């Protein structure tokens, strides 16, 4: 039972840490506009076709 609770806590901490890093990056980009605009994550994040591949991420339909 302890392992189960530790695993849940660790997953929650990793997700919260990822959100915190994203917020830090957003604030850093706002304070330093000379470095370029803040780049939001888009798409499924699973594309092999490169960034901005909205069509490659959608599942193909076989009719």
Biopython code that builds the backbone (N, CA, C, O; Angstrom):
import numpy as np
from Bio.PDB.StructureBuilder import StructureBuilder

atoms = [
    (1, "UNK", "N", (0.822, -1.193, 0.000)),
    (1, "UNK", "CA", (0.000, 0.000, 0.000)),
    (1, "UNK", "C", (0.868, 1.262, 0.000)),
    (1, "UNK", "O", (0.538, 2.266, -0.630)),
    (2, "UNK", "N", (1.974, 1.180, 0.716)),
    (2, "UNK", "CA", (2.871, 2.335, 0.774)),
    (2, "UNK", "C", (3.468, 2.617, -0.594)),
    (2, "UNK", "O", (3.598, 3.777, -0.986)),
    (3, "UNK", "N", (3.830, 1.576, -1.319)),
    (3, "UNK", "CA", (4.401, 1.746, -2.654)),
    (3, "UNK", "C", (3.398, 2.421, -3.575)),
    (3, "UNK", "O", (3.758, 3.280, -4.380)),
    (4, "UNK", "N", (2.151, 2.032, -3.451)),
    (4, "UNK", "CA", (1.079, 2.619, -4.257)),
    (4, "UNK", "C", (0.946, 4.117, -3.995)),
    (4, "UNK", "O", (0.846, 4.909, -4.932)),
    (5, "UNK", "N", (0.945, 4.500, -2.727)),
    (5, "UNK", "CA", (0.816, 5.911, -2.367)),
    (5, "UNK", "C", (2.053, 6.714, -2.774)),
    (5, "UNK", "O", (1.933, 7.868, -3.187)),
    (6, "UNK", "N", (3.230, 6.116, -2.661)),
    (6, "UNK", "CA", (4.458, 6.795, -3.081)),
    (6, "UNK", "C", (4.442, 7.008, -4.588)),
    (6, "UNK", "O", (4.836, 8.070, -5.070)),
    (7, "UNK", "N", (3.991, 6.005, -5.332)),
    (7, "UNK", "CA", (3.923, 6.135, -6.794)),
    (7, "UNK", "C", (2.954, 7.240, -7.198)),
    (7, "UNK", "O", (3.260, 8.032, -8.090)),
    (8, "UNK", "N", (1.808, 7.305, -6.566)),
    (8, "UNK", "CA", (0.829, 8.356, -6.858)),
    (8, "UNK", "C", (1.424, 9.723, -6.522)),
    (8, "UNK", "O", (1.290, 10.664, -7.304)),
    (9, "UNK", "N", (2.070, 9.837, -5.382)),
    (9, "UNK", "CA", (2.690, 11.098, -4.984)),
    (9, "UNK", "C", (3.796, 11.520, -5.929)),
    (9, "UNK", "O", (3.936, 12.702, -6.241)),
    (10, "UNK", "N", (4.588, 10.549, -6.388)),
    (10, "UNK", "CA", (5.682, 10.854, -7.313)),
    (10, "UNK", "C", (5.151, 11.324, -8.666)),
    (10, "UNK", "O", (5.681, 12.276, -9.239)),
    (11, "UNK", "N", (4.125, 10.676, -9.176)),
    (11, "UNK", "CA", (3.523, 11.090, -10.446)),
    (11, "UNK", "C", (2.933, 12.492, -10.317)),
    (11, "UNK", "O", (3.102, 13.322, -11.211)),
    (12, "UNK", "N", (2.249, 12.756, -9.219)),
    (12, "UNK", "CA", (1.686, 14.090, -8.994)),
    (12, "UNK", "C", (2.796, 15.139, -8.916)),
    (12, "UNK", "O", (2.661, 16.223, -9.484)),
    (13, "UNK", "N", (3.888, 14.827, -8.222)),
    (13, "UNK", "CA", (5.005, 15.770, -8.090)),
    (13, "UNK", "C", (5.644, 16.050, -9.450)),
    (13, "UNK", "O", (6.007, 17.190, -9.735)),
    (14, "UNK", "N", (5.785, 15.029, -10.285)),
    (14, "UNK", "CA", (6.353, 15.225, -11.618)),
    (14, "UNK", "C", (5.457, 16.119, -12.479)),
    (14, "UNK", "O", (5.947, 17.011, -13.172)),
    (15, "UNK", "N", (4.161, 15.881, -12.434)),
    (15, "UNK", "CA", (3.232, 16.716, -13.204)),
    (15, "UNK", "C", (3.228, 18.157, -12.695)),
    (15, "UNK", "O", (3.241, 19.099, -13.488)),
    (16, "UNK", "N", (3.210, 18.328, -11.379)),
    (16, "UNK", "CA", (3.239, 19.676, -10.807)),
    (16, "UNK", "C", (4.557, 20.374, -11.134)),
    (16, "UNK", "O", (4.573, 21.578, -11.390)),
    (17, "UNK", "N", (5.657, 19.631, -11.127)),
    (17, "UNK", "CA", (6.954, 20.199, -11.490)),
    (17, "UNK", "C", (6.983, 20.642, -12.942)),
    (17, "UNK", "O", (7.555, 21.685, -13.257)),
    (18, "UNK", "N", (6.381, 19.874, -13.821)),
    (18, "UNK", "CA", (6.316, 20.250, -15.230)),
    (18, "UNK", "C", (5.520, 21.520, -15.448)),
    (18, "UNK", "O", (5.895, 22.363, -16.263)),
    (19, "UNK", "N", (4.424, 21.659, -14.723)),
    (19, "UNK", "CA", (3.614, 22.874, -14.816)),
    (19, "UNK", "C", (4.392, 24.065, -14.260)),
    (19, "UNK", "O", (4.326, 25.161, -14.816)),
    (20, "UNK", "N", (5.124, 23.858, -13.174)),
    (20, "UNK", "CA", (5.921, 24.945, -12.589)),
    (20, "UNK", "C", (7.016, 25.403, -13.559)),
    (20, "UNK", "O", (7.253, 26.602, -13.704)),
    (21, "UNK", "N", (7.670, 24.469, -14.210)),
    (21, "UNK", "CA", (8.717, 24.828, -15.180)),
    (21, "UNK", "C", (8.110, 25.596, -16.342)),
    (21, "UNK", "O", (8.701, 26.563, -16.823)),
    (22, "UNK", "N", (6.943, 25.179, -16.795)),
    (22, "UNK", "CA", (6.272, 25.877, -17.891)),
    (22, "UNK", "C", (5.930, 27.317, -17.495)),
    (22, "UNK", "O", (6.091, 28.236, -18.297)),
    (23, "UNK", "N", (5.459, 27.512, -16.261)),
    (23, "UNK", "CA", (5.147, 28.862, -15.789)),
    (23, "UNK", "C", (6.407, 29.706, -15.656)),
    (23, "UNK", "O", (6.388, 30.893, -15.980)),
    (24, "UNK", "N", (7.496, 29.117, -15.186)),
    (24, "UNK", "CA", (8.763, 29.846, -15.098)),
    (24, "UNK", "C", (9.239, 30.265, -16.483)),
    (24, "UNK", "O", (9.710, 31.388, -16.666)),
    (25, "UNK", "N", (9.118, 29.376, -17.448)),
    (25, "UNK", "CA", (9.524, 29.690, -18.817)),
    (25, "UNK", "C", (8.669, 30.817, -19.391)),
    (25, "UNK", "O", (9.181, 31.708, -20.069)),
    (26, "UNK", "N", (7.367, 30.776, -19.119)),
    (26, "UNK", "CA", (6.461, 31.816, -19.611)),
    (26, "UNK", "C", (6.839, 33.176, -19.014)),
    (26, "UNK", "O", (6.862, 34.180, -19.726)),
    (27, "UNK", "N", (7.133, 33.210, -17.713)),
    (27, "UNK", "CA", (7.536, 34.471, -17.079)),
    (27, "UNK", "C", (8.888, 34.956, -17.594)),
    (27, "UNK", "O", (9.075, 36.153, -17.811)),
    (28, "UNK", "N", (9.823, 34.041, -17.788)),
    (28, "UNK", "CA", (11.135, 34.413, -18.318)),
    (28, "UNK", "C", (10.996, 35.003, -19.716)),
    (28, "UNK", "O", (11.632, 36.009, -20.031)),
    (29, "UNK", "N", (10.173, 34.388, -20.551)),
    (29, "UNK", "CA", (9.966, 34.887, -21.915)),
    (29, "UNK", "C", (9.300, 36.263, -21.898)),
    (29, "UNK", "O", (9.587, 37.095, -22.758)),
    (30, "UNK", "N", (8.417, 36.511, -20.932)),
    (30, "UNK", "CA", (7.774, 37.815, -20.844)),
    (30, "UNK", "C", (8.763, 38.899, -20.413)),
    (30, "UNK", "O", (8.660, 40.046, -20.850)),
    (31, "UNK", "N", (9.722, 38.534, -19.555)),
    (31, "UNK", "CA", (10.712, 39.509, -19.091)),
    (31, "UNK", "C", (11.828, 39.748, -20.100)),
    (31, "UNK", "O", (12.525, 40.760, -20.026)),
    (32, "UNK", "N", (12.004, 38.818, -21.048)),
    (32, "UNK", "CA", (13.080, 38.924, -22.027)),
    (32, "UNK", "C", (12.525, 38.809, -23.447)),
    (32, "UNK", "O", (12.766, 37.804, -24.115)),
    (33, "UNK", "N", (11.789, 39.816, -23.920)),
    (33, "UNK", "CA", (11.178, 39.746, -25.250)),
    (33, "UNK", "C", (12.216, 39.727, -26.376)),
    (33, "UNK", "O", (11.897, 39.321, -27.493)),
    (34, "UNK", "N", (13.436, 40.154, -26.106)),
    (34, "UNK", "CA", (14.467, 40.158, -27.147)),
    (34, "UNK", "C", (14.881, 38.742, -27.560)),
    (34, "UNK", "O", (15.519, 38.560, -28.597)),
    (35, "UNK", "N", (14.526, 37.760, -26.765)),
    (35, "UNK", "CA", (14.868, 36.373, -27.087)),
    (35, "UNK", "C", (13.809, 35.686, -27.944)),
    (35, "UNK", "O", (13.973, 34.524, -28.313)),
    (36, "UNK", "N", (12.742, 36.383, -28.259)),
    (36, "UNK", "CA", (11.693, 35.814, -29.104)),
    (36, "UNK", "C", (10.437, 35.535, -28.302)),
    (36, "UNK", "O", (10.442, 35.620, -27.074)),
    (37, "UNK", "N", (9.361, 35.201, -28.999)),
    (37, "UNK", "CA", (8.079, 34.974, -28.317)),
    (37, "UNK", "C", (8.044, 33.636, -27.590)),
    (37, "UNK", "O", (8.800, 32.714, -27.898)),
    (38, "UNK", "N", (7.157, 33.560, -26.631)),
    (38, "UNK", "CA", (6.918, 32.315, -25.901)),
    (38, "UNK", "C", (6.302, 31.299, -26.852)),
    (38, "UNK", "O", (5.336, 31.612, -27.549)),
    (39, "UNK", "N", (6.842, 30.100, -26.888)),
    (39, "UNK", "CA", (6.337, 29.059, -27.789)),
    (39, "UNK", "C", (5.508, 28.059, -27.001)),
    (39, "UNK", "O", (6.033, 27.292, -26.194)),
    (40, "UNK", "N", (4.212, 28.079, -27.248)),
    (40, "UNK", "CA", (3.315, 27.120, -26.606)),
    (40, "UNK", "C", (3.520, 25.742, -27.229)),
    (40, "UNK", "O", (3.883, 25.626, -28.400)),
    (41, "UNK", "N", (3.285, 24.710, -26.440)),
    (41, "UNK", "CA", (3.333, 23.360, -26.992)),
    (41, "UNK", "C", (2.068, 23.134, -27.786)),
    (41, "UNK", "O", (0.976, 23.486, -27.340)),
    (42, "UNK", "N", (2.210, 22.541, -28.975)),
    (42, "UNK", "CA", (1.056, 22.295, -29.832)),
    (42, "UNK", "C", (1.020, 20.826, -30.231)),
    (42, "UNK", "O", (2.022, 20.116, -30.148)),
    (43, "UNK", "N", (-0.125, 20.401, -30.654)),
    (43, "UNK", "CA", (-0.266, 19.066, -31.213)),
    (43, "UNK", "C", (-0.190, 17.978, -30.164)),
    (43, "UNK", "O", (-0.308, 18.228, -28.965)),
    (44, "UNK", "N", (0.004, 16.798, -30.636)),
    (44, "UNK", "CA", (0.012, 15.646, -29.747)),
    (44, "UNK", "C", (1.375, 15.420, -29.107)),
    (44, "UNK", "O", (1.479, 14.663, -28.142)),
    (45, "UNK", "N", (2.422, 16.056, -29.621)),
    (45, "UNK", "CA", (3.753, 15.872, -29.072)),
    (45, "UNK", "C", (4.352, 14.536, -29.436)),
    (45, "UNK", "O", (5.342, 14.112, -28.840)),
    (46, "UNK", "N", (3.768, 13.876, -30.398)),
    (46, "UNK", "CA", (4.147, 12.519, -30.726)),
    (46, "UNK", "C", (4.487, 12.390, -32.203)),
    (46, "UNK", "O", (4.552, 11.278, -32.727)),
    (47, "UNK", "N", (4.705, 13.506, -32.878)),
    (47, "UNK", "CA", (4.873, 13.497, -34.324)),
    (47, "UNK", "C", (6.287, 13.134, -34.746)),
    (47, "UNK", "O", (7.259, 13.577, -34.134)),
    (48, "UNK", "N", (6.393, 12.356, -35.754)),
    (48, "UNK", "CA", (7.707, 12.061, -36.317)),
    (48, "UNK", "C", (7.994, 12.978, -37.501)),
    (48, "UNK", "O", (9.101, 12.974, -38.040)),
    (49, "UNK", "N", (6.980, 13.777, -37.911)),
    (49, "UNK", "CA", (7.129, 14.650, -39.066)),
    (49, "UNK", "C", (7.731, 16.005, -38.710)),
    (49, "UNK", "O", (7.981, 16.812, -39.606)),
    (50, "UNK", "N", (7.970, 16.277, -37.433)),
    (50, "UNK", "CA", (8.547, 17.549, -37.027)),
    (50, "UNK", "C", (7.527, 18.414, -36.320)),
    (50, "UNK", "O", (6.379, 18.009, -36.133)),
    (51, "UNK", "N", (7.946, 19.609, -35.927)),
    (51, "UNK", "CA", (7.056, 20.482, -35.167)),
    (51, "UNK", "C", (5.990, 21.085, -36.078)),
    (51, "UNK", "O", (6.220, 21.325, -37.263)),
    (52, "UNK", "N", (4.834, 21.318, -35.499)),
    (52, "UNK", "CA", (3.739, 21.922, -36.243)),
    (52, "UNK", "C", (3.090, 20.984, -37.240)),
    (52, "UNK", "O", (2.583, 21.430, -38.269)),
    (53, "UNK", "N", (3.097, 19.701, -36.955)),
    (53, "UNK", "CA", (2.572, 18.720, -37.910)),
    (53, "UNK", "C", (1.151, 18.327, -37.522)),
    (53, "UNK", "O", (0.900, 17.181, -37.150)),
    (54, "UNK", "N", (0.238, 19.260, -37.607)),
    (54, "UNK", "CA", (-1.140, 19.005, -37.177)),
    (54, "UNK", "C", (-1.795, 17.885, -37.980)),
    (54, "UNK", "O", (-2.586, 17.116, -37.433)),
    (55, "UNK", "N", (-1.476, 17.783, -39.263)),
    (55, "UNK", "CA", (-2.121, 16.747, -40.065)),
    (55, "UNK", "C", (-1.515, 15.377, -39.804)),
    (55, "UNK", "O", (-2.204, 14.365, -39.932)),
    (56, "UNK", "N", (-0.251, 15.328, -39.444)),
    (56, "UNK", "CA", (0.386, 14.034, -39.204)),
    (56, "UNK", "C", (-0.078, 13.410, -37.897)),
    (56, "UNK", "O", (0.005, 12.193, -37.729)),
    (57, "UNK", "N", (-0.573, 14.241, -36.954)),
    (57, "UNK", "CA", (-0.991, 13.728, -35.654)),
    (57, "UNK", "C", (-2.410, 13.190, -35.651)),
    (57, "UNK", "O", (-2.766, 12.412, -34.765)),
    (58, "UNK", "N", (-3.228, 13.582, -36.617)),
    (58, "UNK", "CA", (-4.601, 13.105, -36.636)),
    (58, "UNK", "C", (-4.630, 11.683, -37.161)),
    (58, "UNK", "O", (-3.926, 11.357, -38.117)),
    (59, "UNK", "N", (-5.432, 10.840, -36.549)),
    (59, "UNK", "CA", (-5.501, 9.459, -37.012)),
    (59, "UNK", "C", (-6.113, 9.380, -38.406)),
    (59, "UNK", "O", (-7.068, 10.094, -38.715)),
    (60, "UNK", "N", (-5.571, 8.528, -39.226)),
    (60, "UNK", "CA", (-6.081, 8.406, -40.593)),
    (60, "UNK", "C", (-7.363, 7.572, -40.584)),
    (60, "UNK", "O", (-7.502, 6.619, -39.818)),
    (61, "UNK", "N", (-8.278, 7.955, -41.443)),
    (61, "UNK", "CA", (-9.537, 7.229, -41.560)),
    (61, "UNK", "C", (-9.472, 6.316, -42.754)),
    (61, "UNK", "O", (-9.057, 6.717, -43.842)),
    (62, "UNK", "N", (-9.875, 5.113, -42.548)),
    (62, "UNK", "CA", (-9.892, 4.142, -43.652)),
    (62, "UNK", "C", (-11.338, 3.813, -43.975)),
    (62, "UNK", "O", (-11.970, 3.022, -43.276)),
    (63, "UNK", "N", (-11.854, 4.410, -45.017)),
    (63, "UNK", "CA", (-13.253, 4.178, -45.410)),
    (63, "UNK", "C", (-13.325, 3.166, -46.525)),
    (63, "UNK", "O", (-14.415, 2.838, -46.992)),
]
sb = StructureBuilder()
sb.init_structure("model")
sb.init_model(0)
sb.init_chain("A")
sb.init_seg("    ")
for serial, (resi, resn, name, xyz) in enumerate(atoms, 1):
    if name == "N":
        sb.init_residue(resn, " ", resi, " ")
    sb.init_atom(name, np.array(xyz, "f"), 0.0, 1.0, " ", f" {name:<3s}", serial, name[0])
structure = sb.get_structure()
